[in-house]
Amino acid sequence: MGKVLAEITVSNYGDVILAEIGTIDKKDIKTVRISDAIVDSGATLLSLSENIIKALGLRKRKSVKVNTASGVEERGLYDPVVLEIMGREGLFEVMELKHPEIKALVGQIPLERLDFLIKPSVNRLIPDPDHGNQLMLDQLLTDEI
């Protein structure tokens, strides 16, 4: 499988809430559009570069240990953002990305939450075709006891 890229938009969730309650204007929501985010089902979370984290005004919540190609390292977890891909959006916390050339990495949790699949034959991100191009989430519990 080759490299899969996607255009994404990330917005500071705190700003979104402030705009919804009228404290700030919608135009003041800190938002960044990234045309070449890497999509990697081997990664877990949404990860953003330090420059984008700063541009969005995100606060570090805690540090976590992560497995990387270089071994176990520590990374920061930051405030949540609204992530939008192909018209679908969700709320996700952000992990710090230390790679010097990569701005954004979309991992498996955002992919599942937004109901996307990687189509390896064409190296593209696609909506799950089994769901008729409609967002569908799983909740495999029943009301029965």
Buried (B, 14 or more C-beta within 10 A) or exposed (E): EEEBBBEBBBBBBBBBEBBEEEEBEEEEBBBBEBEEBBBBBEBBBBBBBEEBBEBBEBEEEEEEEBEEEEEEEEBBBBBBBBBBBBEBBBEBBBBBBBEEEBBBBBBBBBBBBBBBBBEEEEEBBEBBEEEEEEBEEEEEEEEEE
